[in-house]
Amino acid sequence: MGSQYASETRLAALLDQLEQDLPALVAEHPSPGDFWNAFMLRVDVIEDAAGPDDARVLPRLNAMLKPHGMQIASVD
């Protein structure tokens, strides 16, 4: 029985696409609230693909957000 989660290659592709789209997403949503809503819609798809225990997603998201002066707070 296969995993319900995305392969490492697929997960990397989803993250790469979000990173590529991020400058346009920032430009299209100048209001912080609007940006975070749009961004998190994309992140939800990635997190669902990654699974609940995948520790690779948050660091990658924060790395792509850092040049834009943003980050997602970690919940421990």
N, C-alpha and C positions, 0 to 999 in steps of 0.2 A: 504494500500500500504506500503510495507516494505522500510526500509532505504537503500539507495545505498551504505552506508558505513558499514564497518565491525563492528561486535558486540565488546563489550569491551573484551570479552574472546578471540576473534580472533585477535584483535589488540595486546593484551598482548602476544599472542603466536608468532606473527610476530616479536615483539620487543625482546622477549626472545630468539628466534632463531637467530636473528642478534647478540645479545649479546654473545650467545654461539659460533657463527661463527667468532666473531671479532678477537680473537688472530690469527687464521689462515689467515684471510683477511689481517691483518697487516703484517704477515710473508710473504705472497704471493706477497705483493705489497710494497716493501721497499721504493720506490720512493714516496714522498708525493703526487705528482700529480696523479700517478697511484692509490694510495690508495684512495684518495678522489673521483676519478672517480668511482671506484668499490663500495666504500661505499655509495655514493650518488645514484647509481643505485638501491641499496637495499632500501635506505631511500625513494626514489620516490614511490616505491610500498607501503610502510608503510604510507606515507603521503596521497596517493590516497585512501587508505583504511580508514584512520582516518577522512578525511574531512578537509575542510579549516579552521574551527574554533576550532579544537581540540588542546588544550593547553598542553596536557599530553606528546606529542611526543618529543618536543625539550628538556625538562628537562631529560627525560629518555635517550635520545641519548647522551646528554652531560655527564650524570652519567656513561654510559658505556665507553665513550671515555676518561674520566678523568684519569683512571689508565694508559692509553697509552700516556698521556701528550698532549691530543688534546681536542678541543671543537669546536662546531659550534657557530658562533656569532649570537646573536639574532638581528633581524631587527625589530625595533619599529616604 
